[in-house]
Structure formats: structure tokens, C-alpha cells
């Protein structure tokens, strides 16, 4: 028993010595994760709305093409899409679209994430728009409102109320999906933690930094959950 406590004390001492180095690396990796998360939302939220309009278009060819693209993107793994986006230009077209280094990998990851999540968001937008009663639009038309006026003044707030819960789930999923970017060697937080298993900054064969990466995801997801809960309460006046 004494040997167990002695080994535990030795392990704790080693972790305490390595923690400042590991913490600094994980913070750097998390900043990359946070950057990818923010860029994806800034691009995917408006693009998803545009795609949703295409999937509801009265022009049948546009509607069919849009829905087919959404089906392909939603039906294939994001990891495969990341690999195709990053490697296809160089291996097939013989052109390096993304450049080299971390900036090139981040750009490719951002493009793949934005388009993937825009397709998911488009379906949420579409369901939210279609959930607003048709009578709302007819009433706006009777009052002489234009199509954009009806959408932004009548439908939009009601649509937001419907889409907040599913949108919150997708955004929290995005937090965890950012870890997939390491497949193209983007140095996000899990990449930073895993590096200490292979050898980094004089530390090798250590798995405990990976457990700390989970803390970053838990805290970030928990914060987003609280924010979305408050938003749902503010939108409850539509009930």
C-alpha cells in the first residue's frame, strides 16, 4: 500500500513540474480551436440562410441541385470532406490553393467547416421558416408588404424562436467537431495534448495532457449551453 502512495506522489510531482509547459501548449491549441469555431459560425450562419432559400426556390432545377448538394454534404463524414478539400487541389489539379504551413491548413479547414455546417443550418432555417403559419405571409401581403418586408418584419423573429433549440445543438456539436481538423495536421487543442505522447518540449509518453483537453471542451460547451438557455427564455414571449 505504501508503494502505491509513493508512486502516486511521484506521479503528482511529475505532473506538477510538467503542467506549466502543457498548460501553455493547450492554451495555444485552444485559441486555434476557438478561432476555427468563430470563423465557421460567421461564415455558416449567413450561407446557411442563402442555401435554405435555394432549397425552397420555386425554380425546380435550382431547388433540386441545392437539395442534392445538401444531401451529399449531410450524408458524408466531415472528416472525408476535410481531406478532399485540403488534398484535392494539390493531388488532382496540381495547384496549391491553400498555401503552406498552419495558415494554409486553417484556411482549408475553415472552408470545409463553413460549407458543411451551412448545409446543416440550411435545413434548420428551412424548417423554421416553414413552421411560421402561411396566414402570416398572407396577412402581410394584404397590408401591401413586399416579400423582404414580410420575411424580416413578420417571419424572422418567429423563425428564430423555432430554430434556437436545434441550432444550439448544432453549435455545441461544432465545438467538438473542431477536433476533426487535426486530420489535416491543424494544431488545435487535441493535437497539442496528443503531442506530449509523441514527444514535445522534453515531454514524451504522457497521456494525462489529453484528459485536460476534455476540460476545455466541457467548459466551452457549458458556457454556450447557459447562453442558449437565456436566449430561449428571452424568446418565450412568442408562446
ChimeraX attribute file (.defattr): number of C-alpha atoms within 10 A of each C-alpha:
attribute: neighborCount
match mode: 1-to-1
recipient: residues
	/A:1	5
	/A:2	7
	/A:3	8
	/A:4	9
	/A:5	10
	/A:6	11
	/A:7	11
	/A:8	12
	/A:9	12
	/A:10	12
	/A:11	12
	/A:12	12
	/A:13	12
	/A:14	11
	/A:15	15
	/A:16	11
	/A:17	11
	/A:18	16
	/A:19	14
	/A:20	11
	/A:21	14
	/A:22	23
	/A:23	16
	/A:24	12
	/A:25	22
	/A:26	25
	/A:27	16
	/A:28	15
	/A:29	21
	/A:30	21
	/A:31	14
	/A:32	19
	/A:33	24
	/A:34	16
	/A:35	15
	/A:36	23
	/A:37	21
	/A:38	14
	/A:39	15
	/A:40	24
	/A:41	18
	/A:42	12
	/A:43	17
	/A:44	25
	/A:45	19
	/A:46	14
	/A:47	18
	/A:48	24
	/A:49	19
	/A:50	15
	/A:51	26
	/A:52	26
	/A:53	17
	/A:54	21
	/A:55	23
	/A:56	17
	/A:57	14
	/A:58	10
	/A:59	10
	/A:60	12
	/A:61	11
	/A:62	15
	/A:63	17
	/A:64	15
	/A:65	13
	/A:66	19
	/A:67	20
	/A:68	13
	/A:69	14
	/A:70	21
	/A:71	13
	/A:72	12
	/A:73	18
	/A:74	15
	/A:75	9
	/A:76	11
	/A:77	11
	/A:78	18
	/A:79	18
	/A:80	13
	/A:81	18
	/A:82	24
	/A:83	16
	/A:84	14
	/A:85	17
	/A:86	23
	/A:87	19
	/A:88	15
	/A:89	14
	/A:90	13
	/A:91	11
	/A:92	8
	/A:93	10
	/A:94	10
	/A:95	12
	/A:96	14
	/A:97	16
	/A:98	19
	/A:99	12
	/A:100	9
	/A:101	10
	/A:102	14
	/A:103	12
	/A:104	16
	/A:105	20
	/A:106	23
	/A:107	18
	/A:108	22
	/A:109	27
	/A:110	24
	/A:111	18
	/A:112	23
	/A:113	27
	/A:114	21
	/A:115	20
	/A:116	23
	/A:117	23
	/A:118	26
	/A:119	27
	/A:120	21
	/A:121	25
	/A:122	25
	/A:123	20
	/A:124	23
	/A:125	26
	/A:126	20
	/A:127	15
	/A:128	20
	/A:129	22
	/A:130	13
	/A:131	14
	/A:132	17
	/A:133	11
	/A:134	11
	/A:135	9
	/A:136	13
	/A:137	18
	/A:138	13
	/A:139	13
	/A:140	18
	/A:141	14
	/A:142	8
	/A:143	10
	/A:144	11
	/A:145	16
	/A:146	11
	/A:147	11
	/A:148	10
	/A:149	14
	/A:150	19
	/A:151	18
	/A:152	11
	/A:153	12
	/A:154	17
	/A:155	22
	/A:156	15
	/A:157	14
	/A:158	19
	/A:159	20
	/A:160	16
	/A:161	19
	/A:162	20
	/A:163	19
	/A:164	19
	/A:165	15
	/A:166	13
	/A:167	18
	/A:168	17
	/A:169	13
	/A:170	16
	/A:171	19
	/A:172	18
	/A:173	12
	/A:174	18
	/A:175	19
	/A:176	16
	/A:177	16
	/A:178	23
	/A:179	17
	/A:180	19
	/A:181	26
	/A:182	18
	/A:183	14
	/A:184	17
	/A:185	13
	/A:186	26
	/A:187	25
	/A:188	26
	/A:189	28
	/A:190	25
	/A:191	22
	/A:192	25
	/A:193	26
	/A:194	21
	/A:195	22
	/A:196	21
	/A:197	16
	/A:198	12
	/A:199	12
	/A:200	16
	/A:201	11
	/A:202	8
	/A:203	14
	/A:204	13
	/A:205	12
	/A:206	16
	/A:207	14
	/A:208	15
	/A:209	22
	/A:210	20
	/A:211	12
	/A:212	16
	/A:213	21
	/A:214	15
	/A:215	11
	/A:216	16
	/A:217	18
	/A:218	13
	/A:219	11
	/A:220	15
	/A:221	18
	/A:222	13
	/A:223	12
	/A:224	17
	/A:225	16
	/A:226	10
	/A:227	12
	/A:228	17
	/A:229	13
	/A:230	11
	/A:231	14
	/A:232	16
	/A:233	10
	/A:234	11
	/A:235	15
	/A:236	9
	/A:237	8
	/A:238	9
	/A:239	5
